[in-house]
């Protein structure tokens, strides 16, 4: 099993090399007269590809120790020569979108709702109260992302950032048994980090970017469970709300850029809050996801989870650019997320 996984990884790296527009190493800037020392400085802050430079503002580049305005201008100019920074036709973009892959949820009905599973180059957010299956879904993705899937998806490694101390490797073993996969191979392919503060969570994303670059095409999924927990703790009251939302916007922007830069799927879970004023307006459901409009706009697809009878859960498309609003029922069993049994 392990040999097969390694083989998958090797094949995938080759695929990444063929696709020049996707993944151009920042070292290529040397050919355009950029100093290796300056390239190393950018790598230290998680900028590892030419596209990464395009995604970073001049102001942010000037904040890197040792990079002057003149140097930044030269770097931006060199990156501009290597990339098509202008417009392209919808037809050209559609051929690029063919590289988008989907990762199965483990439930056929849930996959159908999402159009095949969660997609790469996008942020998928699942929110719901406690016990609605957010963490179980995250654990199931850790295994399903490693399995070969439809449309030539070869499977790959996973990064799991845990902010609530809910990650359990033993749970992955139970899910691996359901899919008949070797325990140690599954656990070896999940890179785990525990985040303790919102700042630490942001720093981990720099490490993630460096890792995705180092092992190009090997990682397929980044999970954050949950995205808002630490922001809720580090920023309290309305006085710190503006700062919290600004920091959150920066993190979500970073996530979106990582997903597009390295063609990975990003799955985040989110908590709920009760709106005390909602009772006055006769709203059907006074509970809403936290993070406000910043998180609502940043997520490509939003899934609302709620509890059904016994182990049943109901997922609803809350917001999506290409999926209609509809519902799917799934179950949580010993082997993770699966189809609801009638």
C-alpha positions as CSV (number, residue, x, y, z in Angstrom):
1,X,0.0,0.0,0.0
2,X,2.8,2.4,1.0
3,X,4.7,1.7,-2.3
4,X,1.5,2.4,-4.2
5,X,1.0,5.7,-2.4
6,X,4.6,6.8,-3.1
7,X,4.1,5.9,-6.8
8,X,1.0,8.1,-6.9
9,X,3.0,11.0,-5.4
10,X,5.8,10.6,-7.9
11,X,3.4,10.6,-10.9
12,X,1.6,13.7,-9.5
13,X,4.9,15.7,-9.2
14,X,5.5,15.1,-12.9
15,X,2.0,16.4,-13.6
16,X,2.9,19.6,-11.8
17,X,6.1,20.1,-13.8
18,X,4.2,19.8,-17.1
19,X,1.8,22.6,-16.1
20,X,4.1,25.6,-16.3
21,X,1.4,28.2,-15.7
22,X,0.5,26.6,-12.4
23,X,3.7,26.2,-10.4
24,X,6.7,28.3,-11.3
25,X,9.5,28.1,-8.7
26,X,10.7,31.5,-7.4
27,X,14.3,30.4,-8.1
28,X,13.6,31.0,-11.8
29,X,13.8,34.8,-11.0
30,X,17.6,34.4,-11.0
31,X,17.5,34.3,-14.8
32,X,16.0,37.7,-14.6
33,X,18.8,39.2,-12.5
34,X,17.3,38.7,-9.0
35,X,19.8,38.0,-6.3
36,X,19.6,34.5,-4.6
37,X,19.8,36.2,-1.2
38,X,16.7,38.2,-1.9
39,X,14.9,35.0,-3.1
40,X,15.7,33.3,0.2
41,X,14.3,36.2,2.1
42,X,11.0,35.8,0.3
43,X,11.0,32.1,0.9
44,X,11.3,32.7,4.6
45,X,7.9,34.4,4.7
46,X,6.2,31.7,2.6
47,X,6.5,33.3,-0.9
48,X,7.9,30.3,-2.9
49,X,6.4,30.7,-6.4
50,X,6.4,33.4,-9.0
51,X,2.6,33.5,-8.7
52,X,3.1,34.1,-5.0
53,X,4.9,37.4,-5.8
54,X,2.0,38.5,-8.0
55,X,-0.4,37.7,-5.1
56,X,1.7,39.9,-2.7
57,X,1.4,43.7,-2.6
58,X,4.5,45.9,-3.0
59,X,3.9,47.2,0.6
60,X,4.0,43.7,2.0
61,X,7.2,42.9,0.0
62,X,8.8,46.1,1.3
63,X,8.1,45.0,4.9
64,X,10.4,42.0,4.4
65,X,13.7,42.7,6.1
66,X,16.4,43.6,3.5
67,X,14.1,44.4,0.6
68,X,14.2,48.0,-0.6
69,X,11.6,49.7,-2.8
70,X,14.0,49.5,-5.7
71,X,14.5,45.8,-5.2
72,X,10.8,45.1,-4.9
73,X,10.1,47.0,-8.1
74,X,12.7,44.9,-9.9
75,X,11.2,41.7,-8.4
76,X,7.7,42.7,-9.5
77,X,8.9,43.5,-13.0
78,X,10.7,40.2,-13.4
79,X,7.6,38.3,-12.1
80,X,5.4,40.2,-14.6
81,X,7.6,39.1,-17.5
82,X,7.2,35.4,-16.4
83,X,3.5,35.4,-15.9
84,X,0.5,36.4,-17.9
85,X,-0.8,39.1,-15.6
86,X,-3.5,40.5,-17.9
87,X,-6.8,39.1,-19.3
88,X,-7.6,35.8,-20.8
89,X,-10.7,34.5,-22.6
90,X,-13.3,32.5,-20.8
91,X,-12.4,29.6,-23.0
92,X,-8.7,29.7,-22.0
93,X,-9.7,29.9,-18.3
94,X,-12.1,27.0,-18.7
95,X,-9.2,24.8,-19.9
96,X,-7.2,25.8,-16.8
97,X,-10.2,24.9,-14.7
98,X,-10.0,21.3,-16.0
99,X,-7.2,20.8,-13.4
100,X,-9.7,21.3,-10.6
101,X,-10.4,18.0,-8.7
102,X,-13.0,17.0,-6.2
103,X,-12.5,15.1,-3.0
104,X,-15.4,12.8,-1.9
105,X,-17.1,13.3,1.5
106,X,-17.7,9.5,1.9
107,X,-21.5,9.9,1.2
108,X,-22.8,9.7,-2.4
109,X,-25.8,11.9,-1.6
110,X,-23.6,14.6,0.0
111,X,-21.2,14.4,-3.0
112,X,-24.1,14.9,-5.4
113,X,-25.1,18.0,-3.4
114,X,-21.6,19.4,-3.9
115,X,-21.2,18.4,-7.5
116,X,-18.7,15.5,-6.8
117,X,-17.2,16.6,-3.4
118,X,-15.3,19.6,-2.2
119,X,-13.3,21.2,-5.0
120,X,-9.7,22.3,-5.3
121,X,-8.7,26.0,-5.8
122,X,-11.6,27.0,-3.5
123,X,-12.5,27.4,0.2
124,X,-15.3,25.2,1.4
125,X,-16.8,26.1,4.8
126,X,-19.0,23.9,6.9
127,X,-20.8,25.5,9.8
128,X,-23.2,24.2,12.4
129,X,-23.8,23.8,16.1
130,X,-21.9,21.3,18.2
131,X,-22.6,17.6,17.3
132,X,-23.6,18.3,13.7
133,X,-20.6,16.4,12.2
134,X,-18.1,19.1,11.4
135,X,-15.1,17.4,13.0
136,X,-16.3,13.9,11.7
137,X,-16.4,15.4,8.2
138,X,-12.8,16.7,8.7
139,X,-11.6,13.3,9.8
140,X,-13.3,11.5,6.9
141,X,-11.6,13.9,4.4
142,X,-8.2,13.0,5.9
143,X,-8.7,9.5,4.6
144,X,-10.8,10.1,1.4
145,X,-8.3,12.7,0.1
146,X,-5.7,10.0,0.0
147,X,-7.8,7.6,-2.2
148,X,-7.8,7.7,-6.0
149,X,-11.1,9.1,-7.2
150,X,-13.1,10.1,-10.2
151,X,-11.8,12.0,-13.3
152,X,-8.2,10.8,-12.8
153,X,-7.8,12.1,-9.2
154,X,-4.8,10.3,-7.8
155,X,-5.1,11.0,-4.1
156,X,-2.5,12.8,-2.0
157,X,-1.4,14.1,1.4
158,X,-3.4,16.2,3.8
159,X,-2.5,19.1,6.2
160,X,-4.7,19.4,9.3
161,X,-4.5,22.5,11.5
162,X,-6.4,21.9,14.8
163,X,-7.5,24.9,16.9
164,X,-9.8,23.0,19.3
165,X,-7.8,19.9,20.2
166,X,-10.4,17.6,18.5
167,X,-8.1,15.7,16.2
168,X,-7.9,12.0,17.0
169,X,-5.5,9.7,15.0
170,X,-7.4,6.6,16.3
171,X,-10.5,8.0,14.5
172,X,-8.6,7.9,11.3
173,X,-7.8,4.2,11.8
174,X,-11.6,3.4,12.1
175,X,-12.2,5.3,8.9
176,X,-9.3,3.6,7.1
177,X,-10.8,0.2,8.0
178,X,-14.0,1.2,6.2
179,X,-12.0,1.9,3.0
180,X,-9.6,-1.0,3.5
181,X,-6.5,1.2,3.7
182,X,-3.3,0.5,5.8
183,X,-3.4,2.4,9.1
184,X,0.2,3.5,9.1
185,X,0.1,4.7,5.5
186,X,-3.0,6.8,6.2
187,X,-1.4,8.4,9.4
188,X,1.9,9.0,7.6
189,X,0.2,11.1,4.9
190,X,-1.5,13.5,7.3
191,X,0.6,16.4,8.5
192,X,-0.8,17.7,11.8
193,X,-0.3,21.0,13.7
194,X,-2.0,22.3,16.8
195,X,-2.6,26.1,16.7
196,X,-2.8,27.9,20.0
197,X,-3.4,31.6,19.0
198,X,-4.7,33.3,15.9
199,X,-1.2,34.6,15.3
200,X,0.2,31.1,15.5
201,X,-2.5,30.0,13.1
202,X,-1.3,32.6,10.6
203,X,2.3,31.6,11.0
204,X,1.4,28.0,10.3
205,X,0.1,29.0,6.9
206,X,3.6,30.3,6.0
207,X,4.9,26.8,6.9
208,X,2.1,25.2,4.9
209,X,2.9,27.3,1.8
210,X,6.6,26.3,2.1
211,X,5.7,22.6,2.5
212,X,3.3,22.7,-0.5
213,X,6.2,24.2,-2.6
214,X,8.8,21.7,-1.3
215,X,6.6,18.7,-2.2
216,X,4.9,20.1,-5.3
217,X,1.7,18.3,-6.3
218,X,1.9,15.9,-3.3
219,X,-0.5,17.7,-1.0
220,X,-4.2,17.8,-2.0
221,X,-6.1,19.1,1.0
222,X,-5.7,21.7,3.8
223,X,-8.2,21.4,6.8
224,X,-8.6,24.0,9.5
225,X,-10.9,22.8,12.3
226,X,-12.1,25.4,13.3
227,X,-11.2,28.7,11.5
228,X,-12.8,31.1,14.0
229,X,-12.2,29.5,17.5
230,X,-9.0,31.3,18.2
231,X,-10.2,34.6,16.9
232,X,-13.1,34.3,19.3
233,X,-10.7,34.0,22.2
234,X,-8.0,36.5,21.2
235,X,-10.3,39.4,20.3
236,X,-13.2,40.2,22.7
237,X,-15.9,42.7,22.6
238,X,-16.9,45.2,20.0
239,X,-13.9,47.4,20.7
240,X,-11.6,44.7,19.1
241,X,-14.1,43.6,16.4
242,X,-12.6,45.8,13.5
243,X,-9.1,44.5,14.2
244,X,-10.3,40.9,14.5
245,X,-12.1,41.1,11.1
246,X,-9.1,42.7,9.5
247,X,-6.8,39.9,10.7
248,X,-9.4,37.3,9.7
249,X,-9.6,38.8,6.2
250,X,-5.8,38.6,5.8
251,X,-5.9,34.9,6.8
252,X,-8.7,34.0,4.5
253,X,-7.0,35.9,1.6
254,X,-3.9,33.8,2.4
255,X,-5.9,30.6,2.3
256,X,-7.5,31.5,-1.0
257,X,-4.1,32.3,-2.6
258,X,-2.6,29.1,-1.3
259,X,-5.5,27.1,-2.8
260,X,-5.1,28.7,-6.2
261,X,-1.3,28.8,-6.1
262,X,-0.8,25.0,-5.4
263,X,-4.1,23.6,-6.7
264,X,-5.3,22.2,-3.3
265,X,-8.7,22.0,-1.7
266,X,-9.2,24.1,1.5
267,X,-11.9,22.8,4.0
268,X,-12.7,24.9,7.1
269,X,-15.2,24.4,9.8
270,X,-17.0,27.2,11.6
271,X,-19.0,27.8,14.8
272,X,-22.4,29.3,15.4
273,X,-23.7,32.2,17.5
274,X,-27.2,32.9,18.8
275,X,-28.4,36.4,17.7
276,X,-30.2,37.8,20.8
277,X,-32.1,40.4,18.8
278,X,-33.5,37.8,16.3
279,X,-36.4,36.9,18.6
280,X,-37.8,40.4,18.1
281,X,-37.9,40.0,14.3
282,X,-39.6,36.6,14.3
283,X,-36.7,34.9,12.5
284,X,-37.2,31.2,12.0
285,X,-33.6,30.4,13.2
286,X,-31.9,33.0,15.4
287,X,-28.5,31.1,15.1
288,X,-26.0,32.2,12.5
289,X,-22.4,31.4,11.6
290,X,-19.7,33.6,13.2
291,X,-17.1,35.6,11.2
292,X,-19.6,38.0,9.7
293,X,-19.6,39.2,6.1
294,X,-15.8,38.8,5.8
295,X,-16.0,35.0,6.2
296,X,-19.2,34.8,4.2
297,X,-17.6,36.5,1.2
298,X,-14.3,34.6,1.4
299,X,-15.8,31.1,1.4
300,X,-16.4,29.8,-2.1
301,X,-19.0,27.3,-0.9
302,X,-20.8,27.4,2.4
303,X,-22.5,24.3,3.8
304,X,-24.9,24.5,6.7
305,X,-25.1,21.3,8.9
306,X,-27.9,20.5,11.3
307,X,-28.8,17.4,13.4
308,X,-31.4,14.9,12.2
309,X,-32.8,11.8,14.0
310,X,-30.2,9.7,15.8
311,X,-26.9,9.6,13.8
312,X,-28.5,11.4,10.8
313,X,-27.3,14.9,9.7
314,X,-28.6,17.3,7.1
315,X,-26.4,19.3,4.9
316,X,-27.7,22.3,3.0
317,X,-25.9,24.5,0.4
318,X,-26.0,27.9,2.0
319,X,-24.0,29.7,-0.6
320,X,-22.2,28.6,-3.8
321,X,-21.2,30.2,-7.1
322,X,-22.5,27.2,-9.2
323,X,-24.6,24.9,-7.0
324,X,-28.3,25.3,-6.4
325,X,-29.6,25.6,-2.8
326,X,-30.7,22.1,-1.9
327,X,-30.3,19.6,0.9
328,X,-28.7,16.1,1.4
329,X,-29.0,13.7,4.3
330,X,-26.0,11.7,5.5
331,X,-25.1,9.6,8.5
332,X,-22.1,9.5,10.9
333,X,-21.0,5.9,11.6
334,X,-17.9,4.2,12.9
335,X,-16.3,4.6,9.4
336,X,-16.9,8.3,9.3
337,X,-19.4,10.1,7.0
338,X,-21.5,7.7,4.9
339,X,-24.9,7.5,3.2
340,X,-28.0,7.5,5.4
341,X,-29.6,4.1,5.6
342,X,-33.3,4.1,5.0
